[in-house]
Amino acid sequence: MSQVKRIRKITATALRNYVWCPRQVQLNLIGDPELRDPLDLFLKRRFERGNAYEKHVVEQLGKTVSSPPDALCSGRQTSLIMGDSR
């Protein structure tokens, strides 16, 4: 496995997985992806449905969601999206 540093975000899924099994989070971040079990058909379909739903929600919002470069920018963007005039 190459020693490429990647910036990772803390997600709700990562927190849930950490509560359930901290080792799983560690392996997801630095483990060899070749050693992972393949997803079964049921999970693949769940992911596809979840991704389709997320796309639908974003389209319904009519707003583009982007990844801001820093936390301050992120806070400002969140305020703008939520209609906060601060």
Biopython code that builds the backbone (N, CA, C, O; Angstrom):
import numpy as np
from Bio.PDB.StructureBuilder import StructureBuilder

atoms = [
    (1, "MET", "N", (0.841, -1.175, 0.000)),
    (1, "MET", "CA", (0.000, 0.000, 0.000)),
    (1, "MET", "C", (0.882, 1.231, 0.000)),
    (1, "MET", "O", (1.835, 1.311, 0.775)),
    (2, "SER", "N", (0.577, 2.194, -0.858)),
    (2, "SER", "CA", (1.380, 3.411, -0.911)),
    (2, "SER", "C", (1.115, 4.264, 0.319)),
    (2, "SER", "O", (0.020, 4.250, 0.881)),
    (3, "GLN", "N", (2.125, 4.996, 0.718)),
    (3, "GLN", "CA", (2.030, 5.848, 1.905)),
    (3, "GLN", "C", (1.590, 7.253, 1.501)),
    (3, "GLN", "O", (2.305, 8.223, 1.753)),
    (4, "VAL", "N", (0.435, 7.367, 0.887)),
    (4, "VAL", "CA", (-0.109, 8.646, 0.464)),
    (4, "VAL", "C", (-0.959, 9.198, 1.598)),
    (4, "VAL", "O", (-1.848, 8.520, 2.113)),
    (5, "LYS", "N", (-0.671, 10.452, 1.984)),
    (5, "LYS", "CA", (-1.484, 11.074, 3.023)),
    (5, "LYS", "C", (-2.749, 11.626, 2.388)),
    (5, "LYS", "O", (-2.695, 12.341, 1.388)),
    (6, "ARG", "N", (-3.873, 11.291, 2.969)),
    (6, "ARG", "CA", (-5.149, 11.796, 2.487)),
    (6, "ARG", "C", (-5.838, 12.532, 3.621)),
    (6, "ARG", "O", (-5.801, 12.093, 4.771)),
    (7, "ILE", "N", (-6.456, 13.632, 3.300)),
    (7, "ILE", "CA", (-7.228, 14.367, 4.299)),
    (7, "ILE", "C", (-8.585, 13.689, 4.395)),
    (7, "ILE", "O", (-9.272, 13.508, 3.390)),
    (8, "ARG", "N", (-8.955, 13.326, 5.583)),
    (8, "ARG", "CA", (-10.229, 12.648, 5.802)),
    (8, "ARG", "C", (-11.130, 13.536, 6.644)),
    (8, "ARG", "O", (-10.662, 14.278, 7.508)),
    (9, "LYS", "N", (-12.415, 13.450, 6.384)),
    (9, "LYS", "CA", (-13.400, 14.184, 7.171)),
    (9, "LYS", "C", (-13.998, 13.249, 8.208)),
    (9, "LYS", "O", (-14.125, 12.046, 7.981)),
    (10, "ILE", "N", (-14.360, 13.816, 9.338)),
    (10, "ILE", "CA", (-15.085, 13.046, 10.342)),
    (10, "ILE", "C", (-16.547, 13.062, 9.918)),
    (10, "ILE", "O", (-17.159, 14.122, 9.786)),
    (11, "THR", "N", (-17.086, 11.892, 9.712)),
    (11, "THR", "CA", (-18.474, 11.777, 9.275)),
    (11, "THR", "C", (-19.310, 11.119, 10.366)),
    (11, "THR", "O", (-18.783, 10.528, 11.308)),
    (12, "ALA", "N", (-20.617, 11.237, 10.216)),
    (12, "ALA", "CA", (-21.522, 10.580, 11.165)),
    (12, "ALA", "C", (-21.314, 9.066, 11.127)),
    (12, "ALA", "O", (-21.387, 8.396, 12.157)),
    (13, "THR", "N", (-21.061, 8.546, 9.957)),
    (13, "THR", "CA", (-20.820, 7.103, 9.825)),
    (13, "THR", "C", (-19.561, 6.695, 10.573)),
    (13, "THR", "O", (-19.544, 5.664, 11.245)),
    (14, "ALA", "N", (-18.496, 7.502, 10.460)),
    (14, "ALA", "CA", (-17.245, 7.189, 11.158)),
    (14, "ALA", "C", (-17.461, 7.218, 12.670)),
    (14, "ALA", "O", (-16.937, 6.363, 13.384)),
    (15, "LEU", "N", (-18.227, 8.193, 13.166)),
    (15, "LEU", "CA", (-18.497, 8.255, 14.612)),
    (15, "LEU", "C", (-19.311, 7.058, 15.073)),
    (15, "LEU", "O", (-19.033, 6.476, 16.121)),
    (16, "ARG", "N", (-20.317, 6.692, 14.289)),
    (16, "ARG", "CA", (-21.135, 5.522, 14.641)),
    (16, "ARG", "C", (-20.272, 4.271, 14.644)),
    (16, "ARG", "O", (-20.358, 3.450, 15.557)),
    (17, "ASN", "N", (-19.437, 4.131, 13.616)),
    (17, "ASN", "CA", (-18.558, 2.965, 13.547)),
    (17, "ASN", "C", (-17.568, 2.953, 14.699)),
    (17, "ASN", "O", (-17.246, 1.888, 15.225)),
    (18, "TYR", "N", (-17.075, 4.133, 15.104)),
    (18, "TYR", "CA", (-16.115, 4.206, 16.203)),
    (18, "TYR", "C", (-16.751, 3.745, 17.511)),
    (18, "TYR", "O", (-16.115, 3.046, 18.300)),
    (19, "VAL", "N", (-18.007, 4.136, 17.743)),
    (19, "VAL", "CA", (-18.707, 3.693, 18.951)),
    (19, "VAL", "C", (-18.890, 2.187, 18.926)),
    (19, "VAL", "O", (-18.742, 1.512, 19.945)),
    (20, "TRP", "N", (-19.216, 1.666, 17.742)),
    (20, "TRP", "CA", (-19.447, 0.236, 17.601)),
    (20, "TRP", "C", (-18.136, -0.544, 17.635)),
    (20, "TRP", "O", (-18.037, -1.566, 18.314)),
    (21, "CYS", "N", (-17.105, -0.053, 16.885)),
    (21, "CYS", "CA", (-15.839, -0.780, 16.800)),
    (21, "CYS", "C", (-14.719, 0.168, 16.358)),
    (21, "CYS", "O", (-14.575, 0.410, 15.159)),
    (22, "PRO", "N", (-13.919, 0.715, 17.290)),
    (22, "PRO", "CA", (-12.834, 1.631, 16.927)),
    (22, "PRO", "C", (-11.850, 1.024, 15.912)),
    (22, "PRO", "O", (-11.275, 1.743, 15.095)),
    (23, "ARG", "N", (-11.669, -0.265, 15.968)),
    (23, "ARG", "CA", (-10.737, -0.936, 15.039)),
    (23, "ARG", "C", (-11.214, -0.796, 13.589)),
    (23, "ARG", "O", (-10.405, -0.651, 12.674)),
    (24, "GLN", "N", (-12.528, -0.840, 13.393)),
    (24, "GLN", "CA", (-13.072, -0.705, 12.038)),
    (24, "GLN", "C", (-12.718, 0.658, 11.446)),
    (24, "GLN", "O", (-12.359, 0.752, 10.273)),
    (25, "VAL", "N", (-12.820, 1.712, 12.257)),
    (25, "VAL", "CA", (-12.474, 3.049, 11.780)),
    (25, "VAL", "C", (-10.996, 3.105, 11.411)),
    (25, "VAL", "O", (-10.628, 3.662, 10.377)),
    (26, "GLN", "N", (-10.154, 2.526, 12.258)),
    (26, "GLN", "CA", (-8.718, 2.503, 11.982)),
    (26, "GLN", "C", (-8.436, 1.777, 10.672)),
    (26, "GLN", "O", (-7.676, 2.271, 9.839)),
    (27, "LEU", "N", (-9.044, 0.610, 10.489)),
    (27, "LEU", "CA", (-8.816, -0.159, 9.265)),
    (27, "LEU", "C", (-9.365, 0.566, 8.028)),
    (27, "LEU", "O", (-8.773, 0.489, 6.951)),
    (28, "ASN", "N", (-10.485, 1.262, 8.181)),
    (28, "ASN", "CA", (-11.029, 2.019, 7.058)),
    (28, "ASN", "C", (-10.091, 3.140, 6.641)),
    (28, "ASN", "O", (-9.995, 3.458, 5.456)),
    (29, "LEU", "N", (-9.397, 3.743, 7.604)),
    (29, "LEU", "CA", (-8.500, 4.860, 7.303)),
    (29, "LEU", "C", (-7.148, 4.415, 6.767)),
    (29, "LEU", "O", (-6.647, 4.975, 5.792)),
    (30, "ILE", "N", (-6.550, 3.398, 7.409)),
    (30, "ILE", "CA", (-5.173, 3.050, 7.047)),
    (30, "ILE", "C", (-4.997, 1.603, 6.603)),
    (30, "ILE", "O", (-3.890, 1.192, 6.255)),
    (31, "GLY", "N", (-6.071, 0.834, 6.611)),
    (31, "GLY", "CA", (-5.971, -0.566, 6.222)),
    (31, "GLY", "C", (-5.832, -0.744, 4.715)),
    (31, "GLY", "O", (-6.111, 0.176, 3.945)),
    (32, "ASP", "N", (-5.411, -1.900, 4.312)),
    (32, "ASP", "CA", (-5.246, -2.229, 2.898)),
    (32, "ASP", "C", (-6.620, -2.514, 2.286)),
    (32, "ASP", "O", (-7.277, -3.475, 2.687)),
    (33, "PRO", "N", (-7.071, -1.697, 1.321)),
    (33, "PRO", "CA", (-8.394, -1.911, 0.737)),
    (33, "PRO", "C", (-8.534, -3.268, 0.030)),
    (33, "PRO", "O", (-9.645, -3.772, -0.130)),
    (34, "GLU", "N", (-7.425, -3.844, -0.383)),
    (34, "GLU", "CA", (-7.468, -5.142, -1.055)),
    (34, "GLU", "C", (-7.897, -6.267, -0.106)),
    (34, "GLU", "O", (-8.372, -7.310, -0.556)),
    (35, "LEU", "N", (-7.732, -6.058, 1.198)),
    (35, "LEU", "CA", (-8.073, -7.097, 2.178)),
    (35, "LEU", "C", (-9.530, -7.023, 2.641)),
    (35, "LEU", "O", (-9.990, -7.885, 3.390)),
    (36, "ARG", "N", (-10.246, -6.003, 2.201)),
    (36, "ARG", "CA", (-11.641, -5.855, 2.618)),
    (36, "ARG", "C", (-12.519, -6.882, 1.926)),
    (36, "ARG", "O", (-12.264, -7.278, 0.789)),
    (37, "ASP", "N", (-13.556, -7.303, 2.632)),
    (37, "ASP", "CA", (-14.553, -8.181, 2.019)),
    (37, "ASP", "C", (-15.341, -7.375, 0.994)),
    (37, "ASP", "O", (-15.622, -6.198, 1.219)),
    (38, "PRO", "N", (-15.700, -7.992, -0.126)),
    (38, "PRO", "CA", (-16.513, -7.268, -1.113)),
    (38, "PRO", "C", (-17.925, -7.033, -0.563)),
    (38, "PRO", "O", (-18.426, -7.804, 0.254)),
    (39, "LEU", "N", (-18.551, -5.949, -1.032)),
    (39, "LEU", "CA", (-19.923, -5.666, -0.613)),
    (39, "LEU", "C", (-20.861, -6.673, -1.252)),
    (39, "LEU", "O", (-20.702, -7.036, -2.417)),
    (40, "ASP", "N", (-21.839, -7.121, -0.481)),
    (40, "ASP", "CA", (-22.815, -8.027, -1.071)),
    (40, "ASP", "C", (-23.861, -7.210, -1.833)),
    (40, "ASP", "O", (-23.903, -5.985, -1.716)),
    (41, "LEU", "N", (-24.683, -7.876, -2.593)),
    (41, "LEU", "CA", (-25.661, -7.226, -3.457)),
    (41, "LEU", "C", (-26.619, -6.344, -2.652)),
    (41, "LEU", "O", (-26.974, -5.250, -3.093)),
    (42, "PHE", "N", (-27.034, -6.814, -1.479)),
    (42, "PHE", "CA", (-27.951, -6.044, -0.643)),
    (42, "PHE", "C", (-27.337, -4.692, -0.268)),
    (42, "PHE", "O", (-27.997, -3.661, -0.398)),
    (43, "LEU", "N", (-26.081, -4.686, 0.197)),
    (43, "LEU", "CA", (-25.445, -3.427, 0.576)),
    (43, "LEU", "C", (-25.210, -2.520, -0.619)),
    (43, "LEU", "O", (-25.367, -1.304, -0.513)),
    (44, "LYS", "N", (-24.837, -3.094, -1.752)),
    (44, "LYS", "CA", (-24.660, -2.281, -2.959)),
    (44, "LYS", "C", (-25.951, -1.556, -3.308)),
    (44, "LYS", "O", (-25.930, -0.370, -3.637)),
    (45, "ARG", "N", (-27.073, -2.262, -3.237)),
    (45, "ARG", "CA", (-28.373, -1.647, -3.542)),
    (45, "ARG", "C", (-28.734, -0.581, -2.517)),
    (45, "ARG", "O", (-29.282, 0.464, -2.867)),
    (46, "ARG", "N", (-28.425, -0.846, -1.251)),
    (46, "ARG", "CA", (-28.699, 0.177, -0.222)),
    (46, "ARG", "C", (-27.904, 1.441, -0.484)),
    (46, "ARG", "O", (-28.441, 2.543, -0.375)),
    (47, "PHE", "N", (-26.620, 1.296, -0.832)),
    (47, "PHE", "CA", (-25.790, 2.455, -1.150)),
    (47, "PHE", "C", (-26.332, 3.198, -2.365)),
    (47, "PHE", "O", (-26.384, 4.428, -2.369)),
    (48, "GLU", "N", (-26.735, 2.462, -3.392)),
    (48, "GLU", "CA", (-27.278, 3.093, -4.589)),
    (48, "GLU", "C", (-28.542, 3.876, -4.265)),
    (48, "GLU", "O", (-28.712, 5.006, -4.723)),
    (49, "ARG", "N", (-29.428, 3.278, -3.476)),
    (49, "ARG", "CA", (-30.666, 3.974, -3.093)),
    (49, "ARG", "C", (-30.369, 5.192, -2.234)),
    (49, "ARG", "O", (-30.992, 6.241, -2.402)),
    (50, "GLY", "N", (-29.423, 5.060, -1.318)),
    (50, "GLY", "CA", (-29.051, 6.191, -0.468)),
    (50, "GLY", "C", (-28.452, 7.326, -1.268)),
    (50, "GLY", "O", (-28.781, 8.490, -1.042)),
    (51, "ASN", "N", (-27.572, 6.995, -2.208)),
    (51, "ASN", "CA", (-26.965, 8.033, -3.052)),
    (51, "ASN", "C", (-28.010, 8.705, -3.925)),
    (51, "ASN", "O", (-27.973, 9.922, -4.106)),
    (52, "ALA", "N", (-28.942, 7.930, -4.468)),
    (52, "ALA", "CA", (-30.005, 8.506, -5.291)),
    (52, "ALA", "C", (-30.879, 9.443, -4.459)),
    (52, "ALA", "O", (-31.282, 10.505, -4.933)),
    (53, "TYR", "N", (-31.170, 9.052, -3.227)),
    (53, "TYR", "CA", (-31.979, 9.896, -2.356)),
    (53, "TYR", "C", (-31.250, 11.202, -2.017)),
    (53, "TYR", "O", (-31.852, 12.276, -2.045)),
    (54, "GLU", "N", (-29.956, 11.108, -1.698)),
    (54, "GLU", "CA", (-29.182, 12.312, -1.411)),
    (54, "GLU", "C", (-29.188, 13.253, -2.614)),
    (54, "GLU", "O", (-29.346, 14.463, -2.454)),
    (55, "LYS", "N", (-29.016, 12.703, -3.814)),
    (55, "LYS", "CA", (-29.035, 13.520, -5.025)),
    (55, "LYS", "C", (-30.393, 14.196, -5.175)),
    (55, "LYS", "O", (-30.463, 15.378, -5.511)),
    (56, "HIS", "N", (-31.465, 13.457, -4.930)),
    (56, "HIS", "CA", (-32.817, 14.005, -5.013)),
    (56, "HIS", "C", (-32.997, 15.158, -4.025)),
    (56, "HIS", "O", (-33.558, 16.193, -4.384)),
    (57, "VAL", "N", (-32.535, 14.993, -2.801)),
    (57, "VAL", "CA", (-32.679, 16.042, -1.784)),
    (57, "VAL", "C", (-31.921, 17.294, -2.205)),
    (57, "VAL", "O", (-32.447, 18.401, -2.091)),
    (58, "VAL", "N", (-30.695, 17.135, -2.689)),
    (58, "VAL", "CA", (-29.905, 18.290, -3.123)),
    (58, "VAL", "C", (-30.594, 18.988, -4.285)),
    (58, "VAL", "O", (-30.624, 20.218, -4.335)),
    (59, "GLU", "N", (-31.149, 18.222, -5.220)),
    (59, "GLU", "CA", (-31.868, 18.826, -6.339)),
    (59, "GLU", "C", (-33.094, 19.586, -5.856)),
    (59, "GLU", "O", (-33.399, 20.661, -6.373)),
    (60, "GLN", "N", (-33.798, 19.040, -4.873)),
    (60, "GLN", "CA", (-34.974, 19.717, -4.333)),
    (60, "GLN", "C", (-34.608, 21.016, -3.629)),
    (60, "GLN", "O", (-35.376, 21.977, -3.655)),
    (61, "LEU", "N", (-33.445, 21.046, -3.005)),
    (61, "LEU", "CA", (-32.991, 22.270, -2.348)),
    (61, "LEU", "C", (-32.651, 23.339, -3.379)),
    (61, "LEU", "O", (-32.786, 24.534, -3.115)),
    (62, "GLY", "N", (-32.210, 22.900, -4.554)),
    (62, "GLY", "CA", (-31.867, 23.834, -5.607)),
    (62, "GLY", "C", (-30.601, 24.620, -5.310)),
    (62, "GLY", "O", (-30.397, 25.700, -5.863)),
    (63, "LYS", "N", (-29.769, 24.099, -4.462)),
    (63, "LYS", "CA", (-28.542, 24.781, -4.097)),
    (63, "LYS", "C", (-27.368, 23.843, -4.305)),
    (63, "LYS", "O", (-27.487, 22.628, -4.149)),
    (64, "THR", "N", (-26.255, 24.417, -4.652)),
    (64, "THR", "CA", (-25.051, 23.630, -4.842)),
    (64, "THR", "C", (-24.326, 23.508, -3.520)),
    (64, "THR", "O", (-24.095, 24.506, -2.836)),
    (65, "VAL", "N", (-23.969, 22.302, -3.164)),
    (65, "VAL", "CA", (-23.215, 22.059, -1.948)),
    (65, "VAL", "C", (-21.767, 21.808, -2.354)),
    (65, "VAL", "O", (-21.483, 20.934, -3.173)),
    (66, "SER", "N", (-20.866, 22.578, -1.778)),
    (66, "SER", "CA", (-19.455, 22.406, -2.114)),
    (66, "SER", "C", (-18.650, 22.188, -0.845)),
    (66, "SER", "O", (-19.167, 22.324, 0.264)),
    (67, "SER", "N", (-17.405, 21.857, -1.014)),
    (67, "SER", "CA", (-16.512, 21.648, 0.117)),
    (67, "SER", "C", (-15.656, 22.890, 0.309)),
    (67, "SER", "O", (-14.720, 23.110, -0.460)),
    (68, "PRO", "N", (-15.952, 23.707, 1.315)),
    (68, "PRO", "CA", (-15.148, 24.899, 1.553)),
    (68, "PRO", "C", (-13.757, 24.544, 2.058)),
    (68, "PRO", "O", (-13.571, 23.491, 2.666)),
    (69, "PRO", "N", (-12.781, 25.409, 1.814)),
    (69, "PRO", "CA", (-11.407, 25.080, 2.167)),
    (69, "PRO", "C", (-11.095, 25.129, 3.660)),
    (69, "PRO", "O", (-10.106, 24.533, 4.089)),
    (70, "ASP", "N", (-11.900, 25.815, 4.461)),
    (70, "ASP", "CA", (-11.583, 25.907, 5.885)),
    (70, "ASP", "C", (-12.861, 26.004, 6.711)),
    (70, "ASP", "O", (-13.954, 26.182, 6.173)),
    (71, "ALA", "N", (-12.705, 25.885, 8.017)),
    (71, "ALA", "CA", (-13.860, 25.865, 8.918)),
    (71, "ALA", "C", (-14.608, 27.200, 8.919)),
    (71, "ALA", "O", (-15.839, 27.212, 8.960)),
    (72, "LEU", "N", (-13.892, 28.314, 8.876)),
    (72, "LEU", "CA", (-14.545, 29.619, 8.885)),
    (72, "LEU", "C", (-15.415, 29.784, 7.646)),
    (72, "LEU", "O", (-16.560, 30.228, 7.734)),
    (73, "CYS", "N", (-14.868, 29.427, 6.503)),
    (73, "CYS", "CA", (-15.622, 29.482, 5.251)),
    (73, "CYS", "C", (-16.829, 28.543, 5.332)),
    (73, "CYS", "O", (-17.914, 28.877, 4.857)),
    (74, "SER", "N", (-16.635, 27.389, 5.927)),
    (74, "SER", "CA", (-17.709, 26.425, 6.072)),
    (74, "SER", "C", (-18.849, 27.006, 6.894)),
    (74, "SER", "O", (-20.017, 26.844, 6.539)),
    (75, "GLY", "N", (-18.521, 27.677, 7.984)),
    (75, "GLY", "CA", (-19.541, 28.303, 8.822)),
    (75, "GLY", "C", (-20.310, 29.375, 8.080)),
    (75, "GLY", "O", (-21.533, 29.457, 8.191)),
    (76, "ARG", "N", (-19.598, 30.200, 7.322)),
    (76, "ARG", "CA", (-20.249, 31.239, 6.523)),
    (76, "ARG", "C", (-21.179, 30.621, 5.477)),
    (76, "ARG", "O", (-22.307, 31.075, 5.286)),
    (77, "GLN", "N", (-20.688, 29.587, 4.811)),
    (77, "GLN", "CA", (-21.496, 28.948, 3.773)),
    (77, "GLN", "C", (-22.748, 28.321, 4.384)),
    (77, "GLN", "O", (-23.829, 28.410, 3.800)),
    (78, "THR", "N", (-22.617, 27.696, 5.539)),
    (78, "THR", "CA", (-23.771, 27.109, 6.207)),
    (78, "THR", "C", (-24.792, 28.185, 6.546)),
    (78, "THR", "O", (-25.991, 27.995, 6.342)),
    (79, "SER", "N", (-24.317, 29.321, 7.066)),
    (79, "SER", "CA", (-25.225, 30.430, 7.387)),
    (79, "SER", "C", (-25.957, 30.922, 6.144)),
    (79, "SER", "O", (-27.157, 31.195, 6.187)),
    (80, "LEU", "N", (-25.223, 31.032, 5.035)),
    (80, "LEU", "CA", (-25.853, 31.481, 3.792)),
    (80, "LEU", "C", (-26.922, 30.503, 3.320)),
    (80, "LEU", "O", (-28.013, 30.910, 2.922)),
    (81, "ILE", "N", (-26.604, 29.217, 3.368)),
    (81, "ILE", "CA", (-27.545, 28.200, 2.924)),
    (81, "ILE", "C", (-28.793, 28.203, 3.794)),
    (81, "ILE", "O", (-29.905, 28.023, 3.298)),
    (82, "MET", "N", (-28.603, 28.409, 5.097)),
    (82, "MET", "CA", (-29.730, 28.388, 6.022)),
    (82, "MET", "C", (-30.490, 29.708, 6.042)),
    (82, "MET", "O", (-31.525, 29.817, 6.701)),
    (83, "GLY", "N", (-29.981, 30.722, 5.318)),
    (83, "GLY", "CA", (-30.694, 31.988, 5.252)),
    (83, "GLY", "C", (-30.410, 32.897, 6.440)),
    (83, "GLY", "O", (-31.138, 33.862, 6.672)),
    (84, "ASP", "N", (-29.373, 32.600, 7.181)),
    (84, "ASP", "CA", (-28.996, 33.419, 8.336)),
    (84, "ASP", "C", (-28.258, 34.648, 7.818)),
    (84, "ASP", "O", (-27.347, 34.512, 7.002)),
    (85, "SER", "N", (-28.626, 35.830, 8.265)),
    (85, "SER", "CA", (-28.028, 37.059, 7.734)),
    (85, "SER", "C", (-26.890, 37.587, 8.591)),
    (85, "SER", "O", (-26.530, 38.757, 8.469)),
    (86, "ARG", "N", (-26.319, 36.767, 9.444)),
    (86, "ARG", "CA", (-25.218, 37.240, 10.301)),
    (86, "ARG", "C", (-24.006, 37.588, 9.532)),
    (86, "ARG", "O", (-23.003, 38.000, 10.114)),
]
sb = StructureBuilder()
sb.init_structure("model")
sb.init_model(0)
sb.init_chain("A")
sb.init_seg("    ")
for serial, (resi, resn, name, xyz) in enumerate(atoms, 1):
    if name == "N":
        sb.init_residue(resn, " ", resi, " ")
    sb.init_atom(name, np.array(xyz, "f"), 0.0, 1.0, " ", f" {name:<3s}", serial, name[0])
structure = sb.get_structure()
